[in-house]
Every structure is written in structure tokens, then in C-alpha cells.
Amino acid sequence: SASASASASASASASSAAVAARAAGPAPPPKRPRPVASGGPRDPWDGLDVVKLRKDGLATWNAKSPTDLAMTGVAQKHRQADVRESRAFLKQLVAKRCGDGGKAWPRIVLDCGAGIGRLTSGLLLRLKGVEHVDLLEPAATLRKRAREALADEPRVRRFFASTLEAFAPQAYDLIWVNWVLMYIPNSEIVSFLRRCLLRLPIGGAIAVKENVEDRSYEEDLDDEDLCVARTVKHFEALFSEAGFKVLFKRKQQEWPTDKGRFPLMMWALVADT
């Protein structure tokens, strides 16, 4: 689990070239493109062919080797730290949702951008009281590997092939969204979160973990990785627009930020009522 403004046709051509280059094997760690000063939060997809970029992005993920290394681009010790700190984050969220002596929470969980099931097995299924986990993963290659890896786990219920922006979630106690929002436009993030809010049960929450831009400006869409790193302020403006408030947030402490990698931030979101 991550230049001056270009025209839509130029970006689409660059995207196709990136897909062809990556088809031979796992992608290298993401690199930061050249910075472009920004006057504030704006949608990096504005003026681009979103449908074409989405198609190219899906082809990129289907071409990846279905391994933990290919999913994250980092060494095992960093992958372990990623899971370890996500567990600590969810432990804190569970404590806030349950309270002292409360009943088990969450029971029904959705893993968005589940990939090969790395965090379904290593994180979500390990939460006390979980009865069912559904996986949302549009890349057929990755979804197939997840089915194989989780075949003997009776609590894994359904595998959805939809993209996040086309998915209408049912009632989940917890929705885990990890390294997904970086690939979709602002408006689709807000629309997805609003659909979640409509079905979110009392006490429900959304956990988001994403790359963040730690400088004072944001960059245009990365033509190689077809994604963008937003600032914390930008993300939180989108969460608020969708009707959520930040219950708490936590920065990933052990994570490499060399070679162009961005820091990671985790948010616990609840309905802003």
C-alpha cells in the first residue's frame, strides 16, 4: 500500500506509458513528482480524463505481482510496523466506541481497497468480536489471490469487484479505507463518504489511512502512479464536507520517507451530528 498542469490527452498518454512499463513486474517505490505551488485545496483531477485514468490505474494494479511487497513497496520490517501501528490505532478506536464494559465492537467490517487481503487477515479479523468482513477490491488479479488466501476463514463473507467510487456500502460498524482515496477525485471521495453516512449504524466509524503531503503545497497528479498526496487540511475539509468529524488521528511513526515516499496519517471518522 501513494510538473506543471498538463492537458487531459497528455496525461492519458503518460498514464498508458506507465502501465506498459509496469507490466513487467512490481512497481518501484513511488516518487514525488516536481512540485507545483498551489493556492489551496483543489482537485488534481480537474480537466483530466478521469474515466481513462481509472481504466489505466486498474490495469496497473492487475499487472502487479500479488505479494505484500508489491502492494506496499517497502521492506518487511516496515510492513510489520504498518500493521502494528494500525492495530494500535484501531485498539484506541475500539476503546472509544465500546467504553468500559461495552459489548464487542465492531461486528461487521468492510475492507476497502483490500488488495490481496493483507490487512483483512493481519488486522481486521484480529479485532475481538468481529463476525464478518467483506472485501472491496476492483483488481481481479488481487481479488483472486485474496480469495485463495482467505479461503479457510469462515468470517470472510463477500468479495466485491466494484471500485470505491461506484460502490454503495451497506450497514457496517467499521469501514477501513487504506491507500484508496489517493486514487480518486475530491468529488468522488465526498460522494462515497456520504453514501457510507447514510447507512452508518449508531456507533459506526470509518478509519482512513492515506499518504499525506507534509509540505505547504500540493502537487499535480502523479502521471506514473496515477495518484496524489493531499495535505491533512485538504483531507479533513473533504471529511467535513461529507458530514464527518475527526474523532482522533494518528501519524504513522515508523515509516520510511526517503526515496520520495510520503508520510502516513490515520483518521477515525464519525458522523458529525
For each residue, the residues with C-beta under 8 A, 3 or more apart:
1: 71 72 73 82 115 118 178 179
2: 30 73 179 182 211 222 225 227 229 261 262
3: 6 33 34 36 219 220 223
4: 36 220
5: 36 47 220
6: 3 10 11 14 220 223
7: 10 11 47
8: 11 12 47 48 49 52
9: 12 13 49
10: 6 7 13 14
11: 6 7 8 14 15 48 49 53 221 223
12: 8 9 15 16 48 49 52 53 56
13: 9 10 16 17
14: 6 10 11 17 18 223 224
15: 11 12 18 19 52 53 56 57 223 226
16: 12 13 19 20 56
17: 13 14 20 21
18: 14 15 21 22 56 60 223 224 225 226
19: 15 16 22 23 56 59 60 63
20: 16 17 23
21: 17 18 24
22: 18 19 25 27 60 63 64
23: 19 20 63
24: 21
25: 22 65
26: 64 65 67 69 70 73
27: 22 30 60 64 70 73 225
28: 31 73
29: 73 74 259 260 261
30: 2 27 73 222 224 225 227 260 261 262
31: 28 222 224 259 260
32: 35 219 222 260 262
33: 3 219 220 222 223 224
34: 3 219
35: 32 215 217 219
36: 3 4 5 217 219 220
37: 217
38: 41 42 217 218 219
39: 42
40:
41: 38 186 218 230 231 233 234 237
42: 38 39 46 218
43: 46 185 186 187
44: 48 185 218 219 220 221 228
45: 48 50 53 184 185 186 221
46: 42 43
47: 5 7 8
48: 8 11 12 44 45 53 221
49: 8 9 11 12 52 53
50: 45 53 54 185
51: 54 55
52: 8 12 15 49 55 56
53: 11 12 15 45 48 49 50 56 57 221 226
54: 50 51 57 58 163 165
55: 51 52 58 59
56: 12 15 16 18 19 52 53 59 60 226
57: 15 53 54 60 61 183 226 227
58: 54 55 61 62 138 139 163
59: 19 55 56 62 63
60: 18 19 22 27 56 57 63 64 226
61: 57 58 64 138 139 141 142
62: 58 59 139 140 141 142
63: 19 22 23 59 60 141
64: 22 26 27 60 61 70 71 139 141 142
65: 25 26 69 70
66: 70 116 141 142 144 145
67: 26 70 71 116
68: 71 72 76 79 116 118
69: 26 65 72 73 74 76 79
70: 26 27 64 65 66 67 73
71: 1 64 67 68 115 116 118 142
72: 1 68 69 78 79 82 118
73: 1 2 26 27 28 29 30 69 70 261
74: 29 69 78 79 82 255 256 261
75: 78 79
76: 68 69 79 80
77: 80 81
78: 72 74 75 81 82 254 255 256
79: 68 69 72 74 75 76 82 83
80: 76 77 83 84
81: 77 78 84 85 252 253 254 255
82: 1 72 74 78 79 85 86 252 255 264
83: 79 80 86 87 119 122 123
84: 80 81 87 88 254
85: 81 82 88 89 250 252 253 254 266
86: 82 83 89 90 119 123 178 209 266
87: 83 84 90 91 123 126
88: 84 85 91 92 250
89: 85 86 92 93 207 209 250 266 268
90: 86 87 93 94 123 127 207
91: 87 88 94 95
92: 88 89 95 96 248 250 268
93: 89 90 96 97 174 205 207 247 248 268
94: 90 91 97 98 105 106 127 128
95: 91 92 98 99
96: 92 93 99 247 248 268
97: 93 94 102 105 106 203 205
98: 94 95 102 103 104 105
99: 95 96 102
100:
101:
102: 97 98 99 105
103: 98 129
104: 98 107 128 129
105: 94 97 98 102 129 173 174 203
106: 94 97 109 127 129 130 172 173 174 204 205
107: 104 129 130 131 132 173
108: 131 132 134 171 172 173 174
109: 106 124 127 130 132 133 134 172 173 174 175 176
110: 133 134 135 136 169 172 174 175 176
111: 114 117 119 120 124 133 134 135 136 176 178
112: 136 164 167 175 176 177 178 180
113: 136 137 164 177 178 179 180
114: 111 117 119 120 135 136 137 142 143 146
115: 1 71 118 119 137 139 142 146
116: 66 67 68 71 142 145 146 149
117: 111 114 120 121 135 145 146 149 150 156
118: 1 68 71 72 115 121 122
119: 83 86 111 114 115 122 123 124 176 178
120: 111 114 117 123 124 125 133 135 146 150 156
121: 117 118 124 125 149 150 153
122: 83 118 119 126
123: 83 86 87 90 119 120 126 127 176
124: 109 111 119 120 121 127 130 133 174 176
125: 120 121 130 133 153 155 156
126: 87 122 123 130
127: 90 94 106 109 123 124 130 174
128: 94 104
129: 103 104 105 106 107
130: 106 107 109 124 125 126 127 133 155
131: 107 108 155
132: 107 108 109 155 156 157
133: 109 110 111 120 124 125 130 155 156 157
134: 108 109 110 111 156 157 158 159 160 172
135: 110 111 114 117 120 143 146 150 156 158 159 160
136: 110 111 112 113 114 160 162 164 167
137: 113 114 115 142 143 146 159 160 161
138: 58 61 143 161 162 163
139: 58 61 62 64 115 142 143
140: 62 143 144 161
141: 61 62 63 64 66 144 145
142: 61 62 64 66 71 114 115 116 137 139 145 146
143: 114 135 137 138 139 140 146 147 159 161
144: 66 140 141 147 148
145: 66 116 117 141 142 148 149
146: 114 115 116 117 120 135 137 142 143 149 150 159
147: 143 144 150 151 159
148: 144 145 151
149: 116 117 121 145 146
150: 117 120 121 135 146 147 153 156
151: 147 148
152:
153: 121 125 150 156
154:
155: 125 130 131 132 133
156: 117 120 125 132 133 134 135 150 153
157: 132 133 134
158: 134 135
159: 134 135 137 143 146 147
160: 134 135 136 137 167
161: 137 138 140 143
162: 136 138 166 167
163: 54 58 138 166 167
164: 112 113 136 167 177 180 181 184 188 192
165: 54 184 188 191 192
166: 162 163
167: 112 136 160 162 163 164 192 195
168: 195
169: 110 172 175 195 196 199
170: 199
171: 108 199 200 201 204
172: 106 108 109 110 134 169 175 196 199 200 201 204
173: 105 106 107 108 109 201 203 204 205
174: 93 105 106 108 109 110 124 127 204 205 206 207
175: 109 110 112 169 172 196 204 205 206 207
176: 109 110 111 112 119 123 124 207 209
177: 112 113 164 180 181 206 207 208 209 210
178: 1 86 111 112 113 119 208 209 210
179: 1 2 113 182 209 210 211
180: 112 113 164 177 183 184 210
181: 164 177 184 189 208 210 230 235
182: 2 179 210 211 227 228 229 230
183: 57 180 226 227
184: 45 164 165 180 181 188 189 192
185: 43 44 45 50 188 189
186: 41 43 45 189 190 238
187: 43 190 191
188: 164 165 184 185 191 192
189: 181 184 185 186 192 193 238 242
190: 186 187 193 194 238 241 242
191: 165 187 188 194 195
192: 164 165 167 184 188 189 195 196
193: 189 190 196 197 206 238 239 242 243 244 269
194: 190 191 197 198 242 243
195: 167 168 169 191 192 198 199
196: 169 172 175 192 193 199 200 206
197: 193 194 200 242 243 244 271
198: 194 195
199: 169 170 171 172 195 196
200: 171 172 196 197 204 205 206 271
201: 171 172 173 204
202:
203: 97 105 173
204: 106 171 172 173 174 175 200 201 270 271
205: 93 97 106 173 174 175 200 247 268 269 270
206: 174 175 177 193 196 200 244 268 269 270
207: 89 90 93 174 175 176 177 266 267 268 269
208: 177 178 181 235 239 266 267 269
209: 86 89 176 177 178 179 252 264 265 266 267
210: 177 178 179 180 181 182 229 230 235 264 265
211: 2 179 182 227 229 261 262 263 264
212: 229 230 231 232 235 262 263 264 265
213: 217 218 219 229 230 231 234 262
214: 231 262 263
215: 35
216:
217: 35 36 37 38 213
218: 38 41 42 44 213 228 229 230 231 234
219: 3 32 33 34 35 36 38 44 213 222 228 229
220: 3 4 5 6 33 36 44 228
221: 11 44 45 48 53 226 227 228
222: 2 30 31 32 33 219 225 226 227 228
223: 3 6 11 14 15 18 33 226
224: 14 18 30 31 33
225: 2 18 27 30 222
226: 15 18 53 56 57 60 183 221 222 223
227: 2 30 57 182 183 211 221 222
228: 44 182 218 219 220 221 222
229: 2 182 210 211 212 213 218 219 262
230: 41 181 182 210 212 213 218 234 235 238
231: 41 212 213 214 218 234 235
232: 212 235 236 249 265
233: 41 236 237
234: 41 213 218 230 231 237 238
235: 181 208 210 212 230 231 232 238 239 265 267
236: 232 233 239 240 246 267
237: 41 233 234 240 241
238: 186 189 190 193 230 234 235 241 242
239: 193 208 235 236 242 244 245 246 267 269
240: 236 237 243 244 245 272
241: 190 237 238
242: 189 190 193 194 197 238 239
243: 193 194 197 240 271 272
244: 193 197 206 239 240 269 270 271 272
245: 239 240 269 270 271 272
246: 236 239 249 267 268 269
247: 93 96 205 268 269 270
248: 92 93 96 267 268
249: 232 246 265 266 267 268
250: 85 88 89 92 265 266
251: 263 264 265 266
252: 81 82 85 209 255 263 264 265 266
253: 81 85
254: 78 81 84 85
255: 74 78 81 82 252 261 263 264
256: 74 78 259 261
257: 261 262 263
258: 261
259: 29 31 256
260: 29 30 31 32
261: 2 29 30 73 74 211 255 256 257 258
262: 2 30 32 211 212 213 214 229 257
263: 211 212 214 251 252 255 257
264: 82 209 210 211 212 251 252 255
265: 209 210 212 232 235 249 250 251 252
266: 85 86 89 207 208 209 249 250 251 252
267: 207 208 209 235 236 239 246 248 249
268: 89 92 93 96 205 206 207 246 247 248 249
269: 193 205 206 207 208 239 244 245 246 247
270: 204 205 206 244 245 247
271: 197 200 204 243 244 245
272: 240 243 244 245
273:
